[in-house]
Amino acid sequence: MKPKVLIVMGSDSDLPLMEETGKALSEFGIPYRMTIASAHRSPDLVEEVVRQAGKDGVEVIIAGAGAAAHLAGVIASRTILPVIGVPIDSSPLKGLDSLFSTVQMPPGVPVATMAVGKAGARNAGIFAAQIMARSDRKLAKLLAGYRKKLEAGVRKKAEKALKSGK
Ligand code: RP5
């Protein structure tokens, strides 16, 4: 199946975290491709990967990077596809650096920045699904069902807490 989402990460050390994004996409049946390209170590490869994504009909690009995390912004500079950034907590600054360098895009070239770390990696997959659901009814239904499941989970926990007096 042709990938609809491209996940790019700055290093193979980001893979365990970015697999969360892949898992979320799979839950909604969205085909994706994952690759590694570094904005500072392999800038030409980043360009190639983005160009190929355009040719392949990819709809959303997700970029995860740690430290001075300029990957999502560099990718966004090369495409008008929506780019979702995941700041990774891989450096001694525990992701505060990645958050700032991903979120703080100057006007003109936006990056939709997620939370730092695992939550952000999962949310990136869900957010990509939400973007694509604008033109995909089946996907919109799946997302609505997912939200219902989330709510049911909270209601169940609330009931349990009330019963036990916690
Ligand atoms: C960033 O630097 C990567 O996204 C990774 O989070 C971090 C460390 O990379 P490695 O030194 O582990 O390759 O470019």
Boltz pocket constraint, residues with backbone or C-beta under 6 A from the ligand:
constraints:
  - pocket:
      binder: B
      contacts: [[A, 9], [A, 10], [A, 11], [A, 12], [A, 13], [A, 14], [A, 38], [A, 64], [A, 65], [A, 66], [A, 67], [A, 88], [A, 90]]
      max_distance: 6.0
